[in-house]
Amino acid sequence: MAGKCSRALNLLTDYMNRTPEVGEFTKGWESRVRFDLRGEDPFGIVFSKDGKVRFEAGKLERPDVIFYCESDLFFDMMTGKVDQDDAFSNGLVEIVGSIFDSVRFRHAAEITQQKHGTLFSVLRTFSRFA
């Protein structure tokens, strides 16, 4: 079942591709990031060397990094209701695989959110009611 995290990350992926700074940041880097979030079907994001990003529904094979946690927690981290650093340092999110790739993914997401602040402000506002 597609959940709110997979829909939100699918939207994020679309906006990453609309953000030239993300393409510049990720160009030459290739990574497969899988999300196994309790409460949702698995999904992933694939970064290709040409700077493009694509969302993939289903269990992404041969991931470089996997995020494990509760779906609601991950959504709250994406929308700023929960501090990401606190969630990671308190062991609420488990990362298996390349820490380098997880940090690059996070930075690409942050660039996207900075460049499209209005959209992400609206998402944060609506998330307060979810």
PyMOL commands that set and color helices and strands:
alter all, ss='L'
color gray80, all
select helices_A, chain A and resi 4-17+20-26+71-78+84-89+99-115+117-127
alter helices_A, ss='H'
color red, helices_A
select strands_A, chain A and resi 31-38+43-47+53-57+65-70+94-97
alter strands_A, ss='S'
color yellow, strands_A
deselect
rebuild
show_as cartoon
